[in-house]
Amino acid sequence: MLNKNSFIDEHTGYRAIRSFVRREGRMTKGQQHALERHWQQFGLDTQQGYIDLDLVFGRAAPRILEIGLGMGDALVEMALTHPQNDYLGIEVYRPGVGSLLKKLDEQGMTNVRVFCDDARVVLKQMIPEASLDAVYIFFPDPWPKKRHHKRRLIQTPFIKLLGNKLKNGGTLHMATDWEDYAFHMMAVMKHALEFVNTAGQNNFSQRPDYRPLTKFEQRGRRLGHQVWDLIYTKACQL
Ligand SMILES: C[S@@+](CC[C@H](N)C(=O)[O-])C[C@H]1O[C@@H](n2cnc3c(N)ncnc32)[C@H](O)[C@@H]1O
């Protein structure tokens, strides 16, 4: 039976489990205002059919996607530091998207666009094959309880989907502060033969300079959490 935690995957026809709980949270006036005023400029509505990214950004440039951008601080920092790149963000949490839009407007940014939907749906329906130079997934919900592990975003079919959307030579960068999830990611990636671990098999990476400390990470650091970065290159199309 379908419930709020599951949906029918239109490609497979099977029930799929969501990696998030729909929580509207409290939207601040600023976030609401930003959603109303700036969605037209920076937001991309979910629709059927691949989008033309050169048309969306008005130029050809390296394209980087962040999945689960939270309140958008890391995305804004990366996009400001690397104006030569275009950034796409996906986040289901509307107040977070509102916060991002507010920052994009305040900074007068032109190299960021955002989707407010499930990353799996956006990727399948809208992101062209081999169009991304990098995908970043920083601190996906860890779902620590064993009975919830099936909700984790990082699973074999999702990695396969990302592999299709990345260019050859593109980067997949994940980070987590949950040890069990870090090893789960490593195990999933071992079976993803189109990807090569840049740190060598079974090794974690150092945080590279381009990855800002995220909000979620900073909270974890205050609690003494360790962080694991995993960085892969897409080596071929399988
Ligand atoms: C633990 S938070 C981390 C946020 C941010 N990356 C950070 O480090 O501060 C994970 C985020 O992923 C989002 N998320 C979870 N599943 C998602 C999905 N399938 N598509 C898009 N966003 C998702 C959640 O709404 C949440 O904001």
The ligand as a Tripos MOL2 file, in Angstrom:
@<TRIPOS>MOLECULE
LIG
   27    29     1     0     0
SMALL
NO_CHARGES

@<TRIPOS>ATOM
      1 C1         21.1670   16.2110    6.5300 C.3       1 LIG1
      2 S1         20.6360   17.4340    5.4310 S.3       1 LIG1
      3 C2         22.1570   18.1400    4.8630 C.3       1 LIG1
      4 C3         21.9700   19.4790    4.2240 C.3       1 LIG1
      5 C4         23.2680   20.1560    3.7140 C.3       1 LIG1
      6 N1         23.8740   19.3850    2.6350 N.3       1 LIG1
      7 C5         24.2470   20.3500    4.8370 C.2       1 LIG1
      8 O1         25.2390   19.5970    4.8900 O.co2     1 LIG1
      9 O2         24.0330   21.2530    5.6490 O.co2     1 LIG1
     10 C6         20.1090   16.4700    4.0340 C.3       1 LIG1
     11 C7         19.2310   17.2490    3.0590 C.3       1 LIG1
     12 O3         18.8970   16.4420    1.9430 O.3       1 LIG1
     13 C8         17.5550   16.7150    1.5440 C.3       1 LIG1
     14 N2         17.0720   15.5450    0.8010 N.ar      1 LIG1
     15 C9         16.8790   14.2910    1.2640 C.ar      1 LIG1
     16 N3         16.4670   13.4720    0.3000 N.ar      1 LIG1
     17 C10        16.3830   14.2450   -0.8400 C.ar      1 LIG1
     18 C11        15.9930   13.9620   -2.1710 C.ar      1 LIG1
     19 N4         15.6110   12.7270   -2.5390 N.pl3     1 LIG1
     20 N5         16.0180   14.9610   -3.0660 N.ar      1 LIG1
     21 C12        16.4200   16.2210   -2.7050 C.ar      1 LIG1
     22 N6         16.7940   16.5530   -1.4410 N.ar      1 LIG1
     23 C13        16.7740   15.5620   -0.5290 C.ar      1 LIG1
     24 C14        16.8470   16.9550    2.8740 C.3       1 LIG1
     25 O4         15.6620   17.7000    2.7110 O.3       1 LIG1
     26 C15        17.9040   17.7060    3.6690 C.3       1 LIG1
     27 O5         17.7930   19.0990    3.5240 O.3       1 LIG1
@<TRIPOS>BOND
     1     1     2 1
     2     2     3 1
     3     2    10 1
     4     3     4 1
     5     4     5 1
     6     5     6 1
     7     5     7 1
     8     7     8 2
     9     7     9 1
    10    10    11 1
    11    11    12 1
    12    11    26 1
    13    12    13 1
    14    13    14 1
    15    13    24 1
    16    14    15 ar
    17    14    23 ar
    18    15    16 ar
    19    16    17 ar
    20    17    18 ar
    21    17    23 ar
    22    18    19 1
    23    18    20 ar
    24    20    21 ar
    25    21    22 ar
    26    22    23 ar
    27    24    25 1
    28    24    26 1
    29    26    27 1
@<TRIPOS>SUBSTRUCTURE
     1 LIG1         1 GROUP 0 **** ****
